[in-house]
């Protein structure tokens, strides 16, 4: 569950955001000042920061500068005006996006998910991922089991990558369908997912009937464990 730092001194805006983000299964760390935010960043690991620009003891730019000294986590600015100078300053400072007040909650949540998805994809690019006796090289798109290459179809590979990138977490069938959606726009249905799960298990599990890596969580979805 990702933790989001929300720095916003307007209580009504903050409460609405906290409620909506919590509904989306984010943990929200709410701060009202620059000082509180900098302390929170010292004490807690956050996945993304949403920063209001105008704050009682400074501005969101101060927090962004501090974040960029040690981290590349995504930053989204909340601004009361969309003047080009404000937007450019934030982006030049390393912000990933900005949204102008008043804003639609759904739009902000959509942008948060997009930015996080892009960040996580970049984070794992070139990294070596492991799941039990499996070793995955995302940059090459190759999977090895005890040194032997496992040949997977594109949907099987995407499915494995989605599960491993969220190891230990339950992914719903809808989330996994989105992960294996064909880039050419061909329809991927629920039966396709079941077939992918079955074939993937046949290729990587010692006993596909009693899987040790990709578990079914009845009524909820699937999860990968080492």
RAVENZI-V191918 format. One record per residue. N is the residue number from 0. RES is the residue in three letters. OMEGA is omega as a letter, one per 30 degrees, with the letter a starting at -180 (* if undefined). Layout:
n: [N:N]
res: [RES:RES]
omega: [OMEGA:OMEGA]
This chain:
n: [0:1:2:3:4:5:6:7:8:9:10:11:12:13:14:15:16:17:18:19:20:21:22:23:24:25:26:27:28:29:30:31:32:33:34:35:36:37:38:39:40:41:42:43:44:45:46:47:48:49:50:51:52:53:54:55:56:57:58:59:60:61:62:63:64:65:66:67:68:69:70:71:72:73:74:75:76:77:78:79:80:81:82:83:84:85:86:87:88:89:90:91:92:93:94:95:96:97:98:99:100:101:102:103:104:105:106:107:108:109:110:111:112:113:114:115:116:117:118:119:120:121:122:123:124:125:126:127:128:129:130:131:132:133:134:135:136:137:138:139:140:141:142:143:144:145:146:147:148:149:150:151:152:153:154:155:156:157:158:159:160:161:162:163:164:165:166:167:168:169:170:171:172:173:174:175:176:177:178:179:180:181:182:183:184:185:186:187:188:189:190:191:192:193:194:195:196:197:198:199:200:201:202:203:204:205:206:207:208:209:210:211:212:213:214:215:216:217:218:219:220:221:222:223:224:225]
res: [UNK:UNK:UNK:UNK:UNK:UNK:UNK:UNK:UNK:UNK:UNK:UNK:UNK:UNK:UNK:UNK:UNK:UNK:UNK:UNK:UNK:UNK:UNK:UNK:UNK:UNK:UNK:UNK:UNK:UNK:UNK:UNK:UNK:UNK:UNK:UNK:UNK:UNK:UNK:UNK:UNK:UNK:UNK:UNK:UNK:UNK:UNK:UNK:UNK:UNK:UNK:UNK:UNK:UNK:UNK:UNK:UNK:UNK:UNK:UNK:UNK:UNK:UNK:UNK:UNK:UNK:UNK:UNK:UNK:UNK:UNK:UNK:UNK:UNK:UNK:UNK:UNK:UNK:UNK:UNK:UNK:UNK:UNK:UNK:UNK:UNK:UNK:UNK:UNK:UNK:UNK:UNK:UNK:UNK:UNK:UNK:UNK:UNK:UNK:UNK:UNK:UNK:UNK:UNK:UNK:UNK:UNK:UNK:UNK:UNK:UNK:UNK:UNK:UNK:UNK:UNK:UNK:UNK:UNK:UNK:UNK:UNK:UNK:UNK:UNK:UNK:UNK:UNK:UNK:UNK:UNK:UNK:UNK:UNK:UNK:UNK:UNK:UNK:UNK:UNK:UNK:UNK:UNK:UNK:UNK:UNK:UNK:UNK:UNK:UNK:UNK:UNK:UNK:UNK:UNK:UNK:UNK:UNK:UNK:UNK:UNK:UNK:UNK:UNK:UNK:UNK:UNK:UNK:UNK:UNK:UNK:UNK:UNK:UNK:UNK:UNK:UNK:UNK:UNK:UNK:UNK:UNK:UNK:UNK:UNK:UNK:UNK:UNK:UNK:UNK:UNK:UNK:UNK:UNK:UNK:UNK:UNK:UNK:UNK:UNK:UNK:UNK:UNK:UNK:UNK:UNK:UNK:UNK:UNK:UNK:UNK:UNK:UNK:UNK:UNK:UNK:UNK:UNK:UNK:UNK:UNK:UNK:UNK:UNK:UNK:UNK]
omega: [a:l:l:l:l:l:a:a:l:a:a:l:a:a:l:l:l:a:a:a:l:l:l:l:l:l:a:l:a:l:a:a:l:a:l:a:a:l:l:l:l:a:a:l:a:a:a:l:l:a:l:a:a:a:a:a:a:l:a:l:l:a:a:l:a:l:a:l:a:a:l:l:l:l:l:l:l:a:a:l:a:l:a:a:l:a:a:a:a:a:l:a:l:l:a:a:l:l:a:l:f:a:l:a:a:l:l:l:l:l:l:a:l:a:l:l:a:a:a:l:l:a:a:a:l:l:l:a:a:l:a:a:l:l:a:l:a:a:l:a:a:l:l:l:a:l:l:a:l:a:a:l:a:l:l:l:l:l:l:a:l:a:a:l:l:a:l:a:l:l:l:l:l:l:a:l:l:a:a:a:a:a:l:l:l:a:l:a:a:l:l:l:l:l:l:l:a:a:l:l:l:a:a:a:l:l:a:l:l:a:l:a:a:a:l:l:a:l:a:a:a:l:l:l:l:*]
